Amino acid sequence: MNCKRVINYFFAVILCCLTFTTLPTNVVDKNSDLIEIIKSHIHFTLDMIESLKTIRNSAAASDKTVGLMGQWGDSNTNTAIFIEAWYNTPLNHTAYTGFNYWPILSWMGGGRTSMPNEGFKNSPYNGSGWGTNSIINMAQEAIDAQKPSWVHLNIGTNDAAGLNAINAATYEVRLRSILDITIENGVIPTLSTIICRESAIPQKPYRRFDRTIEFNNVIKKLSSEYKIPYIDLAGLFTDLYPDGGWNTILLRDDIHYSYAQPKTGGNNGAAIRKEADLRMNGYELWNVLVAELALRLKEQVFR
């Protein structure tokens, strides 16, 4: 009898522990649908795979570091909030998304400390105020120095700015030049649509938001023509907030994405980021898009 009581007590204690250590409903439960929505904004079609493999297997690609991502862009790219913060805090982003992206971030180049491959931050190949001409001028140097196997390019909001704005035709010419340079060097280019607030810098003769829509049409056109993937960041933002709330929720100013510190809760203060956080965090949405794109490249092109 005593033995039976001990056994029953033992199982009661186990059950109690399981009950009180269960984490509150979090992103693993709530965000599965959101993650699928995010994935649906990655445009990576079957007909692209052979085209990308051709670049990957070209003679020019022989000296490139498999997986290493080149970060080319403007001030949105030139920040540790983009990808680097995820690599440095793997538990946070795992709790946030319900998936451990650390291995793919490592494959992409996270943790590299020897110049010029300093993880994902402090790269000399993106900068505040940069436009397409900036990328053209440094692309060959970046490829020679870093030897990435693929690059992610988010560029154009500064090209759309006010009196100095270029038109869509000029943007297309410049973007083609960037794509040609990367492909000729055996590097796979990937693109991202761009976005800014609807009210951003409405200087004559151009309105910045309208021009970015035109640029995004160019991005989609060249993605189809060159058979290279793109992530529709702009489409994701507007689809999540069709009422226009993305203007202030997913952007913290006219052109820079929002970023929120993780909420804490659960056991031992573990970071448990709620679904609302991910839906309200522009940079983290972009990070998920890029990490998921990298997973597809690794599995379908570089395997």
QUIMO-V878620 format. One record per backbone hydrogen bond with DSSP energy under -0.5 kcal/mol. CO is the residue of the C=O (numbers start at 0). NH is the residue of the N-H. Records with the same first field share a line. If there is no record, write none. Layout:
CO=NH + NH
This chain:
0=4
1=5
2=6
3=7
4=8
5=9
6=10
7=11
8=12
9=13
10=14
11=15
12=16
13=17
14=18
15=19
16=20
17=21
25=28 + 29
26=30
30=34
31=35
32=36
33=37
34=38
35=39
37=40
38=41
40=42 + 231
41=43
42=229
44=47 + 48
45=48 + 49
46=50
47=51
48=52
49=53
50=54
51=55
52=56
54=57
57=60
58=61
60=63
63=65
64=67 + 148
67=148 + 149
69=71 + 151
71=153
72=126
73=76 + 77
76=78
78=81
79=84
80=82
81=83
82=86
83=87
84=88
88=92
89=93
90=94
91=95
92=96
93=97
98=100
100=104
101=105
102=106
103=107
104=109
105=108
107=68
108=111
111=118
113=116
115=117
116=118
117=120
122=125
124=72
126=129
130=134
131=135
132=136
133=137
134=138
137=141
138=142
139=143
140=144
141=145 + 146
142=146
146=64
148=187
149=69
150=152 + 189
151=71 + 153
152=191
153=73
155=159
157=160
158=165
160=163
161=164
166=170
167=171
168=172
169=173
170=174
171=175
172=176
173=177
174=178
175=179
176=180
177=181
178=182
179=183
180=184
181=186
182=185
186=188
187=150
189=152
190=230
196=199
198=201
199=207
200=161 + 202 + 207
202=205
206=210
207=211
208=212
209=213
210=214
211=215
212=216
213=217
214=218
215=219
216=220
217=221
218=222
219=223
220=224
221=225
222=226 + 227
228=190
229=42
230=192 + 232
231=235
232=236
233=237
234=238
235=239
236=240
238=241
240=243 + 245
243=246
244=247 + 248
245=249 + 250
249=257
253=196
255=251 + 252
257=282
262=271
265=268
266=269
269=264 + 271
270=272
271=273
272=26
273=276 + 277
274=278
275=279
276=279
277=280
279=281
280=284
281=285
282=286
283=287
284=288
285=289
286=290
287=291
288=292
289=293
290=294
291=295
292=296
293=297
294=298
295=299
296=300 + 301
